[in-house]
Amino acid sequence: MSLIKKSNELVIPTTVKMMIYGQAGMGKSTVALSAPKPLLLDFDNGVKRMNMAHLENIDTVQVTSWTDVQQVLQEDLSAYQTIVVDTIGKMMDFIITHKCGSRQPSIRDWSGINAEFSWMTRTLSGLNKHIIFVAHRDTRKEGDDTVFIPALREKSYNSIVTELDLLGYLEMKSERGVQRRTITFDPTSRNDGKNTCNLPSVMEVPTILDKNGNPTAKNDFITTNIINSYLGMLAAKKEAQEKYDKVIEEIKESIEFITDANSANEFAAHINEFEHVGSSLMMTRSLFASKVKALGLVFDKETKTYSDAAA
């Protein structure tokens, strides 16, 4: 079987890998847990700071050592659709402790630390689940500008950001005296971002607790607004691709019947009547041009018709 695939044969992942970062107290963990059927890997002891209403029906691994992580990733995780890593910076601290104990890592240690970090990200990717990394906020200077970025060692950040579908900055904004919590996926002059899922540049994250801390709505922001939106985009692309493939197949069959100038002119007169999708009209013209060239037909620019080549 050939490894070369046509566009309609490609396997498109239906899972999302994303990172959410922001200041402490923004509700990053709560937002992360709004993904479908999550398993929380709590490296940061963050559950103690969360409203217990948001932890209802949420399974959690309270990580105490790196061996906890190695063990849980060998278990049956089929009940979960999402793995939440909270936080990725603290996860790196566990790796360093696992490799170096209580001492500071030396230059020679970093190859092993980086290898363990890579193993973790590869293992998570291999689970075929949504992956959400939670990170605290750090800053990076770019000339006179200060850019908000995830708090993670630069090399680790650079290696993982290339694999992300989404990188979102969560913050509180004040507009006309009203506080709004938003997440920004597009990169801007003030924050890093990544948005391969064609989501809105900025999305408002609703408040789902009343002043007494009681839930007022279901915690499903990521499921509804990100995952379902992404899956809908994939479905629309697949449908468009299927329509494209169908019309191109019809056009190829019609072009097979072109044998002379008369049939070529007949086809050209109806070329716009096919149910074209995307670039199918351009492809049709290209296929048609190749056919008339192969037949040696001559095009008259004045009459805009083809004639058979002179004998």
DANORSUL-V187058 format. One record per pair of residues at least 24 apart in sequence whose ideal C-beta (glycine too) atoms are under 8 Angstrom apart, sorted by the first residue. I is the first residue (numbers start at 1). J is the second residue. Records with the same first field share a line. If there is no record, write none. Layout:
BEGIN
I=J / J
END
This chain:
BEGIN
7=241 / 245
8=241 / 242 / 245
12=234 / 237 / 238
14=231 / 234
15=128 / 129 / 130 / 131
16=130 / 131 / 165 / 166 / 197 / 226 / 227 / 230
17=125 / 130 / 131 / 163 / 164 / 165 / 166
18=130 / 131 / 132 / 133 / 164 / 165 / 166 / 167 / 168 / 226
19=88 / 132 / 133 / 134 / 135 / 150 / 160 / 161 / 164 / 166 / 167 / 168
20=132 / 133 / 134 / 135 / 168 / 170 / 183
21=134 / 135 / 136 / 137 / 148 / 149 / 150 / 151 / 167 / 168 / 169 / 170
22=136 / 137 / 169 / 170 / 171
23=136 / 137 / 171
24=136
26=170 / 171 / 172 / 181
27=170 / 181 / 205
28=86 / 134 / 135 / 170
29=84 / 86 / 134
30=54 / 219
31=170 / 183 / 205 / 221 / 222
32=84 / 86 / 132 / 134 / 222
33=58 / 84 / 219
34=219 / 220 / 221 / 222 / 223
35=81 / 82 / 84 / 130 / 132 / 222 / 223 / 226 / 227
36=81 / 82 / 130 / 222 / 223 / 227
37=79 / 80 / 81 / 82
38=80 / 81 / 82 / 83 / 84 / 132
39=77 / 80 / 82 / 83 / 84
40=84 / 86
41=69 / 72 / 83 / 84 / 85 / 86 / 91
42=86
43=85 / 86 / 87 / 90 / 91 / 93 / 94
44=86 / 87 / 90 / 134
46=86 / 87
51=209 / 213 / 215
53=209 / 213 / 214 / 215
54=215 / 219
63=91 / 94
65=94 / 97 / 98
66=94 / 95 / 97 / 98 / 116
67=98
69=94 / 120
73=123 / 124 / 127
77=127 / 129
80=129
81=129 / 130
82=129 / 130 / 131 / 132
83=124 / 127 / 129 / 130 / 131 / 132
84=132 / 134
85=124 / 131 / 132 / 133 / 134
86=134
87=133 / 134 / 135 / 136 / 151
88=133 / 134 / 135 / 150 / 152 / 160
89=135 / 136 / 150 / 151 / 152
91=120
92=117 / 152 / 153 / 156
95=120
114=155 / 156 / 159
117=156 / 159
118=159
121=159 / 160 / 163
125=163
130=227
132=222
133=160
137=169
140=192
145=189 / 190
146=190
147=189 / 190 / 191 / 192
148=190 / 191 / 192
149=191 / 192
150=192
161=192 / 194
164=194
165=194 / 196 / 197 / 230
166=194 / 195 / 196 / 197 / 199 / 226
167=192 / 193 / 194 / 195
168=193
169=193
170=205
180=204
181=205 / 207
197=226 / 229 / 230 / 233
198=233
199=225 / 226 / 229 / 230
240=277 / 278
243=275 / 277
244=277 / 278 / 279 / 280
247=274 / 275 / 276 / 277 / 280
248=280 / 283 / 284
250=274
251=280 / 283 / 284 / 287
252=287
255=287 / 288 / 291
258=288 / 291 / 292 / 295
259=295
260=295 / 297 / 308
261=297 / 305 / 306 / 307 / 308
264=288 / 291 / 292 / 295 / 297 / 306
265=305 / 306
268=305 / 306
END
